[in-house]
């Protein structure tokens, strides 16, 4: 009976056609529409940043028509958003593929494990980027921090959540997803503010809060009883990636030890739109600590055009 090796399954062609799709399917951030492909953005072969110019909104008021006074031409301004490329890699070693290939479909078994791992890594990168972006002084207009209040005024709930969405003013209806710590979800569930929906064809129930899909992640910041929850609108996070090629996805086999080694390298961006990266990485790519530094970010969109709100609160 022929033996299926990792080198038979983990190849650039197979990963692009199956593994990438599995990553998207497993990511609630992608499925919710919060993370959207940054159209027209191509990652460079060299360099760590990408310029993303944009047109500013039109200003001024309509003028009264007159047969003696001509209309005054206005102009449209431009700005520049800047995204930073994230470069990450990982190596795995498996002895005779023990346990991994126990299923009937070895390709799915391996791809699910790798894809789910990368989904968790992407969420960590995003949390680091959001921590840094909202640490910038220019982002205060998108921060709702009630943690310094007393009693119920400091606690997340239906009323305080509505106050947080109000940070987006007349754009608040654009909030379509919420990312929170599991302790926050548990607190809201006890108060029957979380509805659990089971999508057709899936065995896992998905939480919803105030009609918004919830992404539960214990990587959400917690400090001295203060929890950070993020409110997102569609396409709030731009995503782009270089397609994995032969040099980014490699396998090797130690026939004496019976070990198979796989290495994977990725270059991608998960960029909070409208908040430009202005830092300079110490290495070729920024570390998570550099992503999380507020001095490396600056707002370039109008506050209401940034479809993200940082909500800092307590649970009791």
Buried (B, 14 or more C-beta within 10 A) or exposed (E): EEEBBBEEBBBBEBBBEBBBEBBBEBBBBBBBBBBBEBEEBEBEEEEBBBEBEBEBEEEEEEEEEEEEEEEEEEEEEEBEBBBBBBBBEEEBEBEEBEEBBEEEEBBBBBBBBBBBBBBEBBBBBBBBBBBBBBBBEBBEBBBBBBBEEEEEBBBBBEEBBEEBBEBBEEBBEBBBBBBBBEBBBEBBBEEEBBBEEEEEEEEEEBBBBBEBBBBBBEEBBBEEEBBBBBBBBBBBBBBBBBEBEEEBBBBEEEEEEEBBBBBBBBBBBBBBBBBBBBBEBEEEBBEBEBBBBBEBBBBBBEBBBBBBBBBBBBBE
